[in-house]
Amino acid sequence: MKVVIVFESTHHGNTKKLLDAIAAKYDVELIDASKVDAVDYENYDIIGFASGVVFGKFYKKVTSLAKSVPSGKKVFFIYSCGKNNKDYSENIRKTLEDKGCISLGTYGCIGFDTYGPMKLIGGINKGHPDEEEIAGAVCFYASFL
């Protein structure tokens, strides 16, 4: 089974920490959305999208690259955010489900955040994602293999 995760993790690398733990245990290809203009999804059985959360949504480049996923593909979502009080994958997930893709689920956790006014107080969620949250991402990924 071929799996790819298209991601962007620019703020503090919180999301990338989750993906690195998954890639250390499982054979998965990671594609940094900030470094590509397109992804050929045809050869992958499962496609993941991972992002930090900005203004309540995945990074625009990740969302843009998701729009070219062919109908019927299995997809999943991983994110890190400053405040994990809702499903921030909702917009991108709905877009892909409306195209006929099959959602395998979402994993989200808090991450260190110094965006905007948070910088003035030294940030929030220092030390996150922590080992338990990173292990949670790995377990989430393993749950649909």
Secondary structure, 3 states (H helix, E strand, C coil): CCEEEEEECCCCCHHHHHHHHHHHHCCCEEEEHHHCCCCCCCCCCEEEEEEEEECCEECHHHHHHHCCCCCCCEEEEEEEECCCCCCCCHHHHHHHHHCCCEEEEEEEEECCECCHHHHHHCCECCCCCCHHHHHHHHHHHHCCC
